Amino acid sequence: MDIFRTIVTTTATVVTWEILKRRDEKNKEASEYRNIKIKRDLMDEFSASCDRAGVDMNSQLKKLITDFNKEVQNEES
């Protein structure tokens, strides 16, 4: 009975460790993008500019990033 208990406990520990490892990897990937630091006054100015232009901040940021990526790709080729 002790061997069975040891096998079950060891298996449960390994499975738990693998689940926690996968969760940590996913959290790390997600947090890399969340940890971009932009000064508050710059973001306030950007927000005000988006309001004046009547555009959504999220879509404008996506557009800026996409345009920059295309520009860099064009320079490389």
PDB file of N, CA, C and O in Angstrom:
ATOM      1  N   MET A   1       0.820  -1.200   0.000  1.00  0.00           N
ATOM      2  CA  MET A   1       0.000   0.000   0.000  1.00  0.00           C
ATOM      3  C   MET A   1       0.856   1.253   0.000  1.00  0.00           C
ATOM      4  O   MET A   1       0.490   2.250  -0.623  1.00  0.00           O
ATOM      5  N   ASP A   2       2.008   1.218   0.700  1.00  0.00           N
ATOM      6  CA  ASP A   2       2.884   2.376   0.748  1.00  0.00           C
ATOM      7  C   ASP A   2       3.466   2.698  -0.625  1.00  0.00           C
ATOM      8  O   ASP A   2       3.632   3.868  -0.971  1.00  0.00           O
ATOM      9  N   ILE A   3       3.776   1.669  -1.406  1.00  0.00           N
ATOM     10  CA  ILE A   3       4.313   1.899  -2.758  1.00  0.00           C
ATOM     11  C   ILE A   3       3.257   2.565  -3.621  1.00  0.00           C
ATOM     12  O   ILE A   3       3.567   3.502  -4.356  1.00  0.00           O
ATOM     13  N   PHE A   4       2.029   2.108  -3.551  1.00  0.00           N
ATOM     14  CA  PHE A   4       0.945   2.710  -4.312  1.00  0.00           C
ATOM     15  C   PHE A   4       0.766   4.178  -3.928  1.00  0.00           C
ATOM     16  O   PHE A   4       0.623   5.036  -4.798  1.00  0.00           O
ATOM     17  N   ARG A   5       0.775   4.463  -2.634  1.00  0.00           N
ATOM     18  CA  ARG A   5       0.637   5.828  -2.143  1.00  0.00           C
ATOM     19  C   ARG A   5       1.796   6.698  -2.653  1.00  0.00           C
ATOM     20  O   ARG A   5       1.576   7.847  -3.034  1.00  0.00           O
ATOM     21  N   THR A   6       2.998   6.178  -2.666  1.00  0.00           N
ATOM     22  CA  THR A   6       4.176   6.906  -3.148  1.00  0.00           C
ATOM     23  C   THR A   6       4.049   7.194  -4.638  1.00  0.00           C
ATOM     24  O   THR A   6       4.352   8.301  -5.083  1.00  0.00           O
ATOM     25  N   ILE A   7       3.607   6.214  -5.408  1.00  0.00           N
ATOM     26  CA  ILE A   7       3.439   6.402  -6.857  1.00  0.00           C
ATOM     27  C   ILE A   7       2.381   7.463  -7.131  1.00  0.00           C
ATOM     28  O   ILE A   7       2.596   8.349  -7.959  1.00  0.00           O
ATOM     29  N   VAL A   8       1.257   7.388  -6.456  1.00  0.00           N
ATOM     30  CA  VAL A   8       0.184   8.355  -6.653  1.00  0.00           C
ATOM     31  C   VAL A   8       0.652   9.752  -6.264  1.00  0.00           C
ATOM     32  O   VAL A   8       0.406  10.712  -6.993  1.00  0.00           O
ATOM     33  N   THR A   9       1.313   9.871  -5.142  1.00  0.00           N
ATOM     34  CA  THR A   9       1.794  11.172  -4.668  1.00  0.00           C
ATOM     35  C   THR A   9       2.822  11.752  -5.636  1.00  0.00           C
ATOM     36  O   THR A   9       2.769  12.938  -5.961  1.00  0.00           O
ATOM     37  N   THR A  10       3.751  10.926  -6.095  1.00  0.00           N
ATOM     38  CA  THR A  10       4.774  11.376  -7.038  1.00  0.00           C
ATOM     39  C   THR A  10       4.147  11.803  -8.353  1.00  0.00           C
ATOM     40  O   THR A  10       4.517  12.837  -8.908  1.00  0.00           O
ATOM     41  N   THR A  11       3.204  11.022  -8.858  1.00  0.00           N
ATOM     42  CA  THR A  11       2.529  11.357 -10.112  1.00  0.00           C
ATOM     43  C   THR A  11       1.762  12.664  -9.973  1.00  0.00           C
ATOM     44  O   THR A  11       1.823  13.517 -10.859  1.00  0.00           O
ATOM     45  N   ALA A  12       1.051  12.825  -8.884  1.00  0.00           N
ATOM     46  CA  ALA A  12       0.292  14.059  -8.663  1.00  0.00           C
ATOM     47  C   ALA A  12       1.227  15.256  -8.572  1.00  0.00           C
ATOM     48  O   ALA A  12       0.897  16.331  -9.073  1.00  0.00           O
ATOM     49  N   THR A  13       2.371  15.094  -7.949  1.00  0.00           N
ATOM     50  CA  THR A  13       3.342  16.182  -7.825  1.00  0.00           C
ATOM     51  C   THR A  13       3.889  16.573  -9.188  1.00  0.00           C
ATOM     52  O   THR A  13       4.009  17.759  -9.492  1.00  0.00           O
ATOM     53  N   VAL A  14       4.220  15.586 -10.008  1.00  0.00           N
ATOM     54  CA  VAL A  14       4.751  15.859 -11.344  1.00  0.00           C
ATOM     55  C   VAL A  14       3.696  16.552 -12.204  1.00  0.00           C
ATOM     56  O   VAL A  14       4.003  17.523 -12.895  1.00  0.00           O
ATOM     57  N   VAL A  15       2.480  16.072 -12.168  1.00  0.00           N
ATOM     58  CA  VAL A  15       1.402  16.681 -12.949  1.00  0.00           C
ATOM     59  C   VAL A  15       1.164  18.112 -12.493  1.00  0.00           C
ATOM     60  O   VAL A  15       1.014  19.011 -13.320  1.00  0.00           O
ATOM     61  N   THR A  16       1.129  18.329 -11.192  1.00  0.00           N
ATOM     62  CA  THR A  16       0.938  19.676 -10.657  1.00  0.00           C
ATOM     63  C   THR A  16       2.075  20.580 -11.093  1.00  0.00           C
ATOM     64  O   THR A  16       1.836  21.721 -11.489  1.00  0.00           O
ATOM     65  N   TRP A  17       3.298  20.097 -11.030  1.00  0.00           N
ATOM     66  CA  TRP A  17       4.461  20.890 -11.421  1.00  0.00           C
ATOM     67  C   TRP A  17       4.378  21.271 -12.894  1.00  0.00           C
ATOM     68  O   TRP A  17       4.674  22.410 -13.253  1.00  0.00           O
ATOM     69  N   GLU A  18       3.975  20.323 -13.761  1.00  0.00           N
ATOM     70  CA  GLU A  18       3.847  20.602 -15.195  1.00  0.00           C
ATOM     71  C   GLU A  18       2.763  21.646 -15.460  1.00  0.00           C
ATOM     72  O   GLU A  18       2.949  22.535 -16.291  1.00  0.00           O
ATOM     73  N   ILE A  19       1.651  21.544 -14.770  1.00  0.00           N
ATOM     74  CA  ILE A  19       0.569  22.522 -14.933  1.00  0.00           C
ATOM     75  C   ILE A  19       1.041  23.904 -14.508  1.00  0.00           C
ATOM     76  O   ILE A  19       0.798  24.885 -15.210  1.00  0.00           O
ATOM     77  N   LEU A  20       1.714  23.990 -13.367  1.00  0.00           N
ATOM     78  CA  LEU A  20       2.224  25.274 -12.892  1.00  0.00           C
ATOM     79  C   LEU A  20       3.280  25.834 -13.836  1.00  0.00           C
ATOM     80  O   LEU A  20       3.328  27.043 -14.065  1.00  0.00           O
ATOM     81  N   LYS A  21       4.118  24.976 -14.380  1.00  0.00           N
ATOM     82  CA  LYS A  21       5.153  25.412 -15.320  1.00  0.00           C
ATOM     83  C   LYS A  21       4.517  26.013 -16.573  1.00  0.00           C
ATOM     84  O   LYS A  21       4.936  27.077 -17.030  1.00  0.00           O
ATOM     85  N   ARG A  22       3.508  25.340 -17.131  1.00  0.00           N
ATOM     86  CA  ARG A  22       2.818  25.867 -18.319  1.00  0.00           C
ATOM     87  C   ARG A  22       2.136  27.192 -18.018  1.00  0.00           C
ATOM     88  O   ARG A  22       2.173  28.112 -18.835  1.00  0.00           O
ATOM     89  N   ARG A  23       1.509  27.294 -16.843  1.00  0.00           N
ATOM     90  CA  ARG A  23       0.835  28.537 -16.457  1.00  0.00           C
ATOM     91  C   ARG A  23       1.839  29.676 -16.348  1.00  0.00           C
ATOM     92  O   ARG A  23       1.577  30.788 -16.809  1.00  0.00           O
ATOM     93  N   ASP A  24       2.981  29.400 -15.742  1.00  0.00           N
ATOM     94  CA  ASP A  24       4.013  30.423 -15.600  1.00  0.00           C
ATOM     95  C   ASP A  24       4.547  30.876 -16.958  1.00  0.00           C
ATOM     96  O   ASP A  24       4.808  32.062 -17.157  1.00  0.00           O
ATOM     97  N   GLU A  25       4.709  29.939 -17.892  1.00  0.00           N
ATOM     98  CA  GLU A  25       5.181  30.296 -19.233  1.00  0.00           C
ATOM     99  C   GLU A  25       4.172  31.195 -19.943  1.00  0.00           C
ATOM    100  O   GLU A  25       4.558  32.170 -20.589  1.00  0.00           O
ATOM    101  N   LYS A  26       2.893  30.877 -19.827  1.00  0.00           N
ATOM    102  CA  LYS A  26       1.854  31.710 -20.445  1.00  0.00           C
ATOM    103  C   LYS A  26       1.830  33.095 -19.808  1.00  0.00           C
ATOM    104  O   LYS A  26       1.722  34.102 -20.507  1.00  0.00           O
ATOM    105  N   ASN A  27       1.931  33.145 -18.484  1.00  0.00           N
ATOM    106  CA  ASN A  27       1.928  34.442 -17.791  1.00  0.00           C
ATOM    107  C   ASN A  27       3.138  35.273 -18.174  1.00  0.00           C
ATOM    108  O   ASN A  27       3.028  36.491 -18.320  1.00  0.00           O
ATOM    109  N   LYS A  28       4.276  34.646 -18.338  1.00  0.00           N
ATOM    110  CA  LYS A  28       5.491  35.369 -18.719  1.00  0.00           C
ATOM    111  C   LYS A  28       5.326  35.986 -20.103  1.00  0.00           C
ATOM    112  O   LYS A  28       5.673  37.148 -20.317  1.00  0.00           O
ATOM    113  N   GLU A  29       4.790  35.194 -21.052  1.00  0.00           N
ATOM    114  CA  GLU A  29       4.582  35.709 -22.403  1.00  0.00           C
ATOM    115  C   GLU A  29       3.635  36.905 -22.390  1.00  0.00           C
ATOM    116  O   GLU A  29       3.890  37.909 -23.056  1.00  0.00           O
ATOM    117  N   ALA A  30       2.565  36.801 -21.647  1.00  0.00           N
ATOM    118  CA  ALA A  30       1.590  37.888 -21.596  1.00  0.00           C
ATOM    119  C   ALA A  30       2.159  39.112 -20.889  1.00  0.00           C
ATOM    120  O   ALA A  30       1.881  40.243 -21.287  1.00  0.00           O
ATOM    121  N   SER A  31       2.944  38.894 -19.855  1.00  0.00           N
ATOM    122  CA  SER A  31       3.440  40.030 -19.092  1.00  0.00           C
ATOM    123  C   SER A  31       4.514  40.809 -19.824  1.00  0.00           C
ATOM    124  O   SER A  31       4.749  41.974 -19.502  1.00  0.00           O
ATOM    125  N   GLU A  32       5.184  40.192 -20.812  1.00  0.00           N
ATOM    126  CA  GLU A  32       6.204  40.918 -21.565  1.00  0.00           C
ATOM    127  C   GLU A  32       5.601  42.132 -22.259  1.00  0.00           C
ATOM    128  O   GLU A  32       6.247  43.176 -22.357  1.00  0.00           O
ATOM    129  N   TYR A  33       4.381  42.005 -22.737  1.00  0.00           N
ATOM    130  CA  TYR A  33       3.735  43.122 -23.424  1.00  0.00           C
ATOM    131  C   TYR A  33       3.105  44.096 -22.440  1.00  0.00           C
ATOM    132  O   TYR A  33       2.987  45.284 -22.738  1.00  0.00           O
ATOM    133  N   ARG A  34       2.709  43.622 -21.297  1.00  0.00           N
ATOM    134  CA  ARG A  34       2.093  44.500 -20.300  1.00  0.00           C
ATOM    135  C   ARG A  34       3.119  45.370 -19.591  1.00  0.00           C
ATOM    136  O   ARG A  34       2.762  46.394 -19.008  1.00  0.00           O
ATOM    137  N   ASN A  35       4.377  44.981 -19.633  1.00  0.00           N
ATOM    138  CA  ASN A  35       5.400  45.702 -18.895  1.00  0.00           C
ATOM    139  C   ASN A  35       6.059  46.817 -19.695  1.00  0.00           C
ATOM    140  O   ASN A  35       7.080  47.359 -19.272  1.00  0.00           O
ATOM    141  N   ILE A  36       5.494  47.165 -20.835  1.00  0.00           N
ATOM    142  CA  ILE A  36       6.023  48.288 -21.594  1.00  0.00           C
ATOM    143  C   ILE A  36       5.726  49.546 -20.796  1.00  0.00           C
ATOM    144  O   ILE A  36       4.578  49.814 -20.442  1.00  0.00           O
ATOM    145  N   LYS A  37       6.754  50.301 -20.520  1.00  0.00           N
ATOM    146  CA  LYS A  37       6.585  51.489 -19.690  1.00  0.00           C
ATOM    147  C   LYS A  37       6.610  52.735 -20.571  1.00  0.00           C
ATOM    148  O   LYS A  37       7.566  52.965 -21.312  1.00  0.00           O
ATOM    149  N   ILE A  38       5.556  53.528 -20.479  1.00  0.00           N
ATOM    150  CA  ILE A  38       5.443  54.786 -21.200  1.00  0.00           C
ATOM    151  C   ILE A  38       5.101  55.848 -20.169  1.00  0.00           C
ATOM    152  O   ILE A  38       4.239  55.645 -19.314  1.00  0.00           O
ATOM    153  N   LYS A  39       5.775  56.970 -20.258  1.00  0.00           N
ATOM    154  CA  LYS A  39       5.526  58.019 -19.277  1.00  0.00           C
ATOM    155  C   LYS A  39       4.084  58.481 -19.355  1.00  0.00           C
ATOM    156  O   LYS A  39       3.495  58.565 -20.433  1.00  0.00           O
ATOM    157  N   ARG A  40       3.535  58.775 -18.199  1.00  0.00           N
ATOM    158  CA  ARG A  40       2.131  59.151 -18.084  1.00  0.00           C
ATOM    159  C   ARG A  40       1.806  60.406 -18.890  1.00  0.00           C
ATOM    160  O   ARG A  40       0.763  60.464 -19.542  1.00  0.00           O
ATOM    161  N   ASP A  41       2.688  61.419 -18.857  1.00  0.00           N
ATOM    162  CA  ASP A  41       2.392  62.648 -19.589  1.00  0.00           C
ATOM    163  C   ASP A  41       2.341  62.398 -21.093  1.00  0.00           C
ATOM    164  O   ASP A  41       1.555  63.033 -21.796  1.00  0.00           O
ATOM    165  N   LEU A  42       3.167  61.484 -21.597  1.00  0.00           N
ATOM    166  CA  LEU A  42       3.133  61.140 -23.019  1.00  0.00           C
ATOM    167  C   LEU A  42       1.818  60.444 -23.370  1.00  0.00           C
ATOM    168  O   LEU A  42       1.214  60.731 -24.403  1.00  0.00           O
ATOM    169  N   MET A  43       1.381  59.530 -22.504  1.00  0.00           N
ATOM    170  CA  MET A  43       0.112  58.826 -22.753  1.00  0.00           C
ATOM    171  C   MET A  43      -1.078  59.772 -22.629  1.00  0.00           C
ATOM    172  O   MET A  43      -2.042  59.647 -23.384  1.00  0.00           O
ATOM    173  N   ASP A  44      -1.028  60.718 -21.687  1.00  0.00           N
ATOM    174  CA  ASP A  44      -2.102  61.707 -21.558  1.00  0.00           C
ATOM    175  C   ASP A  44      -2.200  62.562 -22.815  1.00  0.00           C
ATOM    176  O   ASP A  44      -3.294  62.852 -23.300  1.00  0.00           O
ATOM    177  N   GLU A  45      -1.046  62.961 -23.333  1.00  0.00           N
ATOM    178  CA  GLU A  45      -1.028  63.755 -24.564  1.00  0.00           C
ATOM    179  C   GLU A  45      -1.560  62.946 -25.742  1.00  0.00           C
ATOM    180  O   GLU A  45      -2.316  63.462 -26.564  1.00  0.00           O
ATOM    181  N   PHE A  46      -1.160  61.663 -25.821  1.00  0.00           N
ATOM    182  CA  PHE A  46      -1.648  60.782 -26.883  1.00  0.00           C
ATOM    183  C   PHE A  46      -3.159  60.598 -26.783  1.00  0.00           C
ATOM    184  O   PHE A  46      -3.863  60.625 -27.793  1.00  0.00           O
ATOM    185  N   SER A  47      -3.649  60.412 -25.569  1.00  0.00           N
ATOM    186  CA  SER A  47      -5.082  60.246 -25.353  1.00  0.00           C
ATOM    187  C   SER A  47      -5.854  61.492 -25.785  1.00  0.00           C
ATOM    188  O   SER A  47      -6.896  61.392 -26.432  1.00  0.00           O
ATOM    189  N   ALA A  48      -5.329  62.671 -25.421  1.00  0.00           N
ATOM    190  CA  ALA A  48      -5.986  63.916 -25.805  1.00  0.00           C
ATOM    191  C   ALA A  48      -5.977  64.086 -27.325  1.00  0.00           C
ATOM    192  O   ALA A  48      -6.960  64.542 -27.908  1.00  0.00           O
ATOM    193  N   SER A  49      -4.874  63.721 -27.957  1.00  0.00           N
ATOM    194  CA  SER A  49      -4.793  63.824 -29.421  1.00  0.00           C
ATOM    195  C   SER A  49      -5.787  62.884 -30.090  1.00  0.00           C
ATOM    196  O   SER A  49      -6.422  63.247 -31.080  1.00  0.00           O
ATOM    197  N   CYS A  50      -5.921  61.678 -29.550  1.00  0.00           N
ATOM    198  CA  CYS A  50      -6.888  60.730 -30.114  1.00  0.00           C
ATOM    199  C   CYS A  50      -8.311  61.261 -29.947  1.00  0.00           C
ATOM    200  O   CYS A  50      -9.136  61.123 -30.850  1.00  0.00           O
ATOM    201  N   ASP A  51      -8.598  61.863 -28.799  1.00  0.00           N
ATOM    202  CA  ASP A  51      -9.923  62.445 -28.575  1.00  0.00           C
ATOM    203  C   ASP A  51     -10.198  63.569 -29.572  1.00  0.00           C
ATOM    204  O   ASP A  51     -11.286  63.645 -30.143  1.00  0.00           O
ATOM    205  N   ARG A  52      -9.203  64.447 -29.780  1.00  0.00           N
ATOM    206  CA  ARG A  52      -9.380  65.563 -30.732  1.00  0.00           C
ATOM    207  C   ARG A  52      -9.582  65.048 -32.151  1.00  0.00           C
ATOM    208  O   ARG A  52     -10.373  65.605 -32.914  1.00  0.00           O
ATOM    209  N   ALA A  53      -8.863  63.980 -32.504  1.00  0.00           N
ATOM    210  CA  ALA A  53      -8.977  63.421 -33.854  1.00  0.00           C
ATOM    211  C   ALA A  53     -10.210  62.530 -33.999  1.00  0.00           C
ATOM    212  O   ALA A  53     -10.607  62.189 -35.113  1.00  0.00           O
ATOM    213  N   GLY A  54     -10.813  62.154 -32.870  1.00  0.00           N
ATOM    214  CA  GLY A  54     -12.007  61.308 -32.914  1.00  0.00           C
ATOM    215  C   GLY A  54     -11.699  59.858 -33.248  1.00  0.00           C
ATOM    216  O   GLY A  54     -12.511  59.178 -33.876  1.00  0.00           O
ATOM    217  N   VAL A  55     -10.519  59.374 -32.827  1.00  0.00           N
ATOM    218  CA  VAL A  55     -10.148  57.979 -33.081  1.00  0.00           C
ATOM    219  C   VAL A  55      -9.971  57.252 -31.765  1.00  0.00           C
ATOM    220  O   VAL A  55      -9.720  57.861 -30.725  1.00  0.00           O
ATOM    221  N   ASP A  56     -10.105  55.941 -31.829  1.00  0.00           N
ATOM    222  CA  ASP A  56      -9.927  55.090 -30.655  1.00  0.00           C
ATOM    223  C   ASP A  56      -8.437  54.905 -30.381  1.00  0.00           C
ATOM    224  O   ASP A  56      -7.666  54.650 -31.305  1.00  0.00           O
ATOM    225  N   MET A  57      -8.026  55.031 -29.117  1.00  0.00           N
ATOM    226  CA  MET A  57      -6.608  54.888 -28.758  1.00  0.00           C
ATOM    227  C   MET A  57      -6.059  53.520 -29.144  1.00  0.00           C
ATOM    228  O   MET A  57      -4.960  53.427 -29.691  1.00  0.00           O
ATOM    229  N   ASN A  58      -6.809  52.463 -28.865  1.00  0.00           N
ATOM    230  CA  ASN A  58      -6.331  51.106 -29.157  1.00  0.00           C
ATOM    231  C   ASN A  58      -6.090  50.907 -30.647  1.00  0.00           C
ATOM    232  O   ASN A  58      -5.051  50.387 -31.052  1.00  0.00           O
ATOM    233  N   SER A  59      -7.054  51.324 -31.456  1.00  0.00           N
ATOM    234  CA  SER A  59      -6.886  51.139 -32.894  1.00  0.00           C
ATOM    235  C   SER A  59      -5.752  52.007 -33.429  1.00  0.00           C
ATOM    236  O   SER A  59      -5.050  51.600 -34.354  1.00  0.00           O
ATOM    237  N   GLN A  60      -5.567  53.188 -32.864  1.00  0.00           N
ATOM    238  CA  GLN A  60      -4.485  54.057 -33.307  1.00  0.00           C
ATOM    239  C   GLN A  60      -3.125  53.468 -32.935  1.00  0.00           C
ATOM    240  O   GLN A  60      -2.183  53.540 -33.725  1.00  0.00           O
ATOM    241  N   LEU A  61      -3.016  52.890 -31.744  1.00  0.00           N
ATOM    242  CA  LEU A  61      -1.761  52.240 -31.351  1.00  0.00           C
ATOM    243  C   LEU A  61      -1.456  51.054 -32.261  1.00  0.00           C
ATOM    244  O   LEU A  61      -0.315  50.868 -32.684  1.00  0.00           O
ATOM    245  N   LYS A  62      -2.476  50.256 -32.559  1.00  0.00           N
ATOM    246  CA  LYS A  62      -2.281  49.121 -33.474  1.00  0.00           C
ATOM    247  C   LYS A  62      -1.817  49.602 -34.837  1.00  0.00           C
ATOM    248  O   LYS A  62      -0.940  48.994 -35.449  1.00  0.00           O
ATOM    249  N   LYS A  63      -2.410  50.702 -35.317  1.00  0.00           N
ATOM    250  CA  LYS A  63      -2.031  51.251 -36.619  1.00  0.00           C
ATOM    251  C   LYS A  63      -0.584  51.741 -36.590  1.00  0.00           C
ATOM    252  O   LYS A  63       0.173  51.491 -37.528  1.00  0.00           O
ATOM    253  N   LEU A  64      -0.198  52.434 -35.523  1.00  0.00           N
ATOM    254  CA  LEU A  64       1.175  52.930 -35.411  1.00  0.00           C
ATOM    255  C   LEU A  64       2.178  51.774 -35.399  1.00  0.00           C
ATOM    256  O   LEU A  64       3.217  51.843 -36.055  1.00  0.00           O
ATOM    257  N   ILE A  65       1.866  50.729 -34.663  1.00  0.00           N
ATOM    258  CA  ILE A  65       2.762  49.573 -34.584  1.00  0.00           C
ATOM    259  C   ILE A  65       2.846  48.877 -35.936  1.00  0.00           C
ATOM    260  O   ILE A  65       3.936  48.517 -36.381  1.00  0.00           O
ATOM    261  N   THR A  66       1.714  48.685 -36.586  1.00  0.00           N
ATOM    262  CA  THR A  66       1.688  48.031 -37.893  1.00  0.00           C
ATOM    263  C   THR A  66       2.468  48.838 -38.917  1.00  0.00           C
ATOM    264  O   THR A  66       3.262  48.282 -39.675  1.00  0.00           O
ATOM    265  N   ASP A  67       2.245  50.149 -38.940  1.00  0.00           N
ATOM    266  CA  ASP A  67       2.968  51.008 -39.885  1.00  0.00           C
ATOM    267  C   ASP A  67       4.469  50.959 -39.642  1.00  0.00           C
ATOM    268  O   ASP A  67       5.251  50.901 -40.591  1.00  0.00           O
ATOM    269  N   PHE A  68       4.872  50.981 -38.383  1.00  0.00           N
ATOM    270  CA  PHE A  68       6.290  50.916 -38.055  1.00  0.00           C
ATOM    271  C   PHE A  68       6.892  49.590 -38.503  1.00  0.00           C
ATOM    272  O   PHE A  68       7.983  49.566 -39.073  1.00  0.00           O
ATOM    273  N   ASN A  69       6.188  48.480 -38.251  1.00  0.00           N
ATOM    274  CA  ASN A  69       6.677  47.165 -38.672  1.00  0.00           C
ATOM    275  C   ASN A  69       6.852  47.101 -40.182  1.00  0.00           C
ATOM    276  O   ASN A  69       7.855  46.575 -40.664  1.00  0.00           O
ATOM    277  N   LYS A  70       5.893  47.629 -40.934  1.00  0.00           N
ATOM    278  CA  LYS A  70       5.992  47.641 -42.398  1.00  0.00           C
ATOM    279  C   LYS A  70       7.168  48.494 -42.856  1.00  0.00           C
ATOM    280  O   LYS A  70       7.890  48.121 -43.780  1.00  0.00           O
ATOM    281  N   GLU A  71       7.357  49.633 -42.208  1.00  0.00           N
ATOM    282  CA  GLU A  71       8.466  50.526 -42.557  1.00  0.00           C
ATOM    283  C   GLU A  71       9.815  49.831 -42.364  1.00  0.00           C
ATOM    284  O   GLU A  71      10.698  49.932 -43.215  1.00  0.00           O
ATOM    285  N   VAL A  72       9.964  49.139 -41.259  1.00  0.00           N
ATOM    286  CA  VAL A  72      11.220  48.435 -40.979  1.00  0.00           C
ATOM    287  C   VAL A  72      11.414  47.295 -41.979  1.00  0.00           C
ATOM    288  O   VAL A  72      12.530  47.075 -42.449  1.00  0.00           O
ATOM    289  N   GLN A  73      10.361  46.578 -42.305  1.00  0.00           N
ATOM    290  CA  GLN A  73      10.467  45.486 -43.279  1.00  0.00           C
ATOM    291  C   GLN A  73      10.861  46.013 -44.655  1.00  0.00           C
ATOM    292  O   GLN A  73      11.644  45.385 -45.367  1.00  0.00           O
ATOM    293  N   ASN A  74      10.311  47.177 -45.026  1.00  0.00           N
ATOM    294  CA  ASN A  74      10.650  47.761 -46.322  1.00  0.00           C
ATOM    295  C   ASN A  74      12.113  48.212 -46.370  1.00  0.00           C
ATOM    296  O   ASN A  74      12.766  48.089 -47.406  1.00  0.00           O
ATOM    297  N   GLU A  75      12.621  48.729 -45.260  1.00  0.00           N
ATOM    298  CA  GLU A  75      14.018  49.159 -45.191  1.00  0.00           C
ATOM    299  C   GLU A  75      14.967  47.971 -45.285  1.00  0.00           C
ATOM    300  O   GLU A  75      16.058  48.090 -45.844  1.00  0.00           O
ATOM    301  N   GLU A  76      14.558  46.825 -44.741  1.00  0.00           N
ATOM    302  CA  GLU A  76      15.405  45.638 -44.771  1.00  0.00           C
ATOM    303  C   GLU A  76      15.480  45.010 -46.153  1.00  0.00           C
ATOM    304  O   GLU A  76      16.468  44.358 -46.489  1.00  0.00           O
ATOM    305  N   SER A  77      14.438  45.202 -46.956  1.00  0.00           N
ATOM    306  CA  SER A  77      14.444  44.559 -48.277  1.00  0.00           C
ATOM    307  C   SER A  77      14.937  45.457 -49.367  1.00  0.00           C
ATOM    308  O   SER A  77      14.994  45.047 -50.526  1.00  0.00           O
TER     309      SER A  77
END
